[in-house]
Every structure is written in structure tokens, then in C-alpha cells.
Amino acid sequence: MPWSRRDRLLILLLLGALLSADLYFHLWPEVRRQLAGAEPGCPCRRTPRPALPPAPAAASPSARARSAGGSKLRRLFAHPLYRAPEPPPPPWGPEETLLSRQEAVRYYRRKMVRWNRRHKLYREELNLTSPDTLLQLGREASWLQFHLGISRYGLYSRSSPAIDKLLHDMQDFNIVSADYSQDEKALLGACDCTQIVKPSGVHLKLVLRFQDFGKAMFKPMRQEREEETPEDCFYFVDFQRHNAEIAAFHLDRILDFRRVPPTIGRLINVTKDILEVTKNEILQSVFFVSPASNVCFFAKCPYMCKTEYAVCGNPHLLEGSLSAFLPSLNLAPRLSIPNPWIRSYSFAGKEEWEVNPLYCNTVREIYPYNSGNRLLNIIDMAIFDFLIGNMDRHHYEMFTKFGDEGFLIHLDNARGFGRHSHDETSILAPLSQCCIIKRTTLLHLQLLALPEYRLSDVMRESLLLDHLAPVLTEPHLLALDRRLWLILKIVGKCIDAHGEDQVVGRAPGSQQVNFNC
């Protein structure tokens, strides 16, 4: 039976209503989101609440090739977040800078004169006839400019030209002396090699001095980049990795913390650059030639006492990391403070924070974590350590001049990047238990989670600048994206539980910088 005109009208009205509902509830919200994202002059597309990015996936070779068309690292450092002025903007007065130029130059000049005198006496005593070059302290030496550039806000400013020059100098300058570090000297002949936990680690490290009188800490290669730390290995007896020191410096700069001393990789001739220039007889005595005709050396008791733990050249060349020295403790005293979330350095037993989820409430009541930005800085350090996989942060150091509001120096990162296949979330206990984070830190993490500034991509590009590239293997780079996603996930849970105002805070004295659209 044919439909009546009335029935056809009802059907048309029903179809029109369904179409209108679809337009209103599905298409129109999408159009509004597109229009909101296209606002002119907006430097980022981010909702006020920290948005959790999708879980990272491994980038295909074709995607990496497309990203190679432009420098993500250059675009990252050109972002407004990395151009925000530090409070107050430079030039800084004596209260904001660590050293006085006049006092520092006078102090280092006296040290250089004493070093030249001792060096001359040493050569005369051994009847050395080769030409002797006396060192001269240049006011424009890159290491001196680095020391003079340390301020209340970091080890160097974002725009400091001295850092790139310092890295270049540590790579190219001749080495004029080599010696044990002070902590190893203090334990020579007095250490117990049967101990499980060593007071200064198990890494053979040397102090090298360059022709411009600058100094660097040399940590030799002990482990291949492709090797992972075994699952059954305790963190406190793990190898320390030279490439971890290099990668930690690059990551620290990308995160805009600027709390890791400038570090670079270099191939060292162990015969020419260590054995022939050292005046330490104990260091000279630990050199030997292996059955493979490689020149090797080992630590004299602190702490790898046997030749089985030696490091060897090939036959003379050995790669390692060089970390620039901080100013002398006589000029710039530092405090070494136990980490409130210190781990148990024994085979059994746990610290309180590992069994008490409310441990942060106790920390908040203790000076200096009950006020100021110290606790926020501890959480910054925990985020940094989680990204590199470092479980060995038992202490942190601060310059005494800047008092309680100074920044934490992220020293000794060589136990990072040991396992790319495992994310040790317990490192994030300060963040998950306290549920607070600096707003600037969160903004940097959110930015590095975006595809156009992906953390693994900018790290890969930055590490290619080092002479020992590739510094990290691809699985370690991709692990950074995965760990960054986990950090943002924890922050999102904290915000859901406590509210954004309680979780995301500003460090005292910092300027308000808003990059949300």
C-alpha cells in the first residue's frame, strides 16, 4: 500500500532530527577543537590541565629520515620556554654569581705558579732534558669563564658561549699531568677490598690537567654500549659507564636544568697522556702490557685491587668521558647532603620510604624540606635519575654561598643507562609520594613529549655532536620516551587526586611563565 503524504513527512522529520543530532554532538565539537588549535600567536597547543600524550611507539626509519630534514634540537632551544629570562635577567650582581672575577684570577694564578715550580723541580730531579713549557693563565680560558659563569640559577646560562668552547678545548688540548682523585688518594693503602659497598665507588677515575691549566675528571670505558646490566646485579656494585656521564650532560641541558658539569667523550692515549705525564709513582707502577700487547692500568687498591679489573687501551687508545672540574672548594665551598630517599646499601633490608607510602609527610616536616624549593629540587633530581635509570643517588651537593635556595648539583651519573629494558619506577618515589612538581619542569616534559620535539630525537641529535658518537644505543634513546610518558602519567594521577593547584607549583623567586593556550 503506498505511503500517505503524512507518513512521508514524518519520515523526513525523523531523518532531519537524526542528522541535526549527529552534527551537534559529533562534528561541531571537532570543528571547535580545530578552531581553538589554530589561534594566531599561540606558541603551543596544550590544555591548561597537563594532557597525557599517547604511549610512545618506536619511530620507523622513514619517520627518522623525515625528521632529519630539520634540526629538532635547534627548534627546541628556539622555543619560548627556553628563552624565558632568568630572574633577574643578567648581568647579575655579586649576590647571584658564585665567584668574584678578581678573587678567582688571583687564586688560580697562585696555584699555577706553584704548579710550575713543582713541575720544574720534578724535571730537574729526574734530569729530564726535553723542552719544558710553563703554563700561563689566560683570563679568557674557557674553564675559567665556565667557573665565573656559575650563578644562583645553574652551572651556566643558556646562552653561554663558554660551554661549547670548553667542550672543544677538553677534546683538543694537550694533557700535561695525570693523577688520582683526592678521595682515592685518601684511601691508598688503607682500603679493604673485601668490602661490598665502597665509599667512593668502584670506578677507576683520574684527574687530567690541560695545557690551559684546566682540569677534568677522566672515567675510562669499562663496558660496551650494547651490554645491559644483569638483572641480578645490585646497583651499588654495578659498573660505572663513561657514556652515561656524557649522555647525562646532554639530557640535563635538554631538560634546561643545567646542573651537570660540561662533559665530553675523548680518545686518550694511555701511554702518552697518562703514564708519561704523571708524577705519581703509585699510578706509574700499575701500568703493564697485557698478553694481547695492549697497555693497561688498574687502581692501586681503591678499589679494584687486581689486574683482572684493569682497563686497557687498543693498544694505547682508550675512550672515556671528561667532566669539567667545578671551582676549588677553597673558593666555592660545597655541602654534601644525604638524599632523603637514599637506598639501602646492603643485600637485605629496606629504607623507610620503601615501606611507608606516607613517608613524604615526614620529610615535609624536616628542615630544609619544610619550606622553600629544596623539595621541588629533589623531585627534579628524581625525574632526571629516572630518565637515565640511576639508582645510586645517595647524596647531593650544593654551593654554600647560595644557601637553602641554591640548586642541586647532579654529579656522578655514571651508573645511569645500565638497563634500557627496565624502568625502575621506585626512583620516582619523591614525585609519586609528594605529588608536587615545578611548573617549569612539567612544561619542559610536556614539550618533549610532543612529536615535533620528541625527547629521543633531540637526544639523538645532541649526542651526535660528541666525538664518541654514537654515545647511546637506540633502545636507550627510545626508553627515554617511554619513561617520560610514565612521569607524565604519575603527574596526571596526582592532579586527579589533589587538583592542579596543589600539584603544580612555582619555585620561590621564579617568574610566572605561561605557555598554555
C-alpha positions, 0 to 999 in steps of 0.5 A: 500500500503506498505511503500517505503524504503524512507518513512521508513527512514524518519520515523526513522529520525523523531523518532531519532530527537524526542528522541535526543530532549527529552534527551537534554532538559529533562534528561541531565539537571537532570543528571547535577543537580545530578552531581553538588549535589554530589561534594566531600567536599561540606558541603551543597547543596544550590544555591548561590541565597537563594532557597525557600524550599517547604511549610512545611507539618506536619511530620507523626509519622513514619517520627518522629520515623525515625528521632529519630534514630539520634540526629538532634540537635547534627548534627546541632551544628556539622555543619560548620556554627556553628563552624565558629570562632568568630572574633577574635577567643578567648581568647579575650582581655579586649576590647571584654569581658564585665567584668574584672575577678578581678573587678567582684570577688571583687564586688560580694564578697562585696555584699555577705558579706553584704548579710550575715550580713543582713541575720544574723541580720534578724535571730537574730531579729526574734530569729530564732534558726535553723542552719544558713549557710553563703554563700561563693563565689566560683570563679568557680560558674557557674553564675559567669563564665556565667557573665565573659563569656559575650563578644562583640559577645553574652551572651556566646560562643558556646562552653561554658561549663558554660551554661549547668552547670548553667542550672543544678545548677538553677534546683538543688540548694537550694533557700535561699531568695525570693523577688520582682523585683526592678521595682515592688518594685518601684511601691508598693503602688503607682500603679493604677490598673485601668490602661490598659497598665502597665509599667512593665507588668502584670506578677507576677515575683520574684527574687530567690537567690541560695545557690551559691549566684546566682540569677534568675528571677522566672515567675510562670505558669499562663496558660496551654500549650494547651490554645491559646490566644483569638483572641480578646485579645490585646497583651499588656494585654495578659498573660505572659507564663513561657514556652515561656521564656524557649522555647525562650532560646532554639530557640535563641541558635538554631538560634546561636544568643545567646542573651537570658539569660540561662533559665530553667523550675523548680518545686518550692515549694511555701511554702518552697522556697518562703514564708519561705525564704523571708524577705519581709513582703509585699510578706509574707502577700499575701500568703493564702490557697485557698478553694481547700487547695492549697497555693497561692500568688498574687502581692501586687498591681503591678499589679494584685491587687486581689486574683482572679489573684493569682497563686497557687501551687498543693498544694505547687508545682508550675512550672515556668521558671528561667532566669539567672540574667545578671551582676549588672548594677553597673558593666555592665551598660545597655541602654534601647532603644525604638524599632523603630517599637514599637506598639501602646499601646492603643485600637485605633490608629496606629504607623507610620510604620503601615501606611507608607510602606516607613517608613524604609527610615526614620529610615535609616536616624536616628542615630544609624540606619544610619550606622553600624549593629544596623539595621541588629540587629533589623531585627534579633530581628524581625525574632526571635519575629516572630518565637515565635509570640511576639508582645510586643517588645517595647524596647531593651537593650544593654551593654554600654561598647560595644557601637553602635556595641554591640548586642541586648539583647532579654529579656522578651519573655514571651508573645511569643507562645500565638497563634500557629494558627496565624502568625502575619506577621506585626512583620516582618515589619523591614525585609519586609520594609528594605529588608536587612538581615545578611548573617549569619542569612539567612544561619542559616534559610536556614539550618533549613529549610532543612529536615535533620535539620528541625527547629521543630525537633531540637526544639523538641529535645532541649526542651526535655532536660528541666525538664518541658518537654514537654515545647511546644505543637506540633502545636507550634513546627510545626508553627515554620516551617511554619513561617520560610518558610514565612521569607524565602519567604519575603527574596526571594521577596526582592532579586527579587526586589533589587538583592542579593547584596543589600539584603544580607549583612555582619555585620561590623567586621564579617568574610566572611563565605561561605557555598554555593556550 
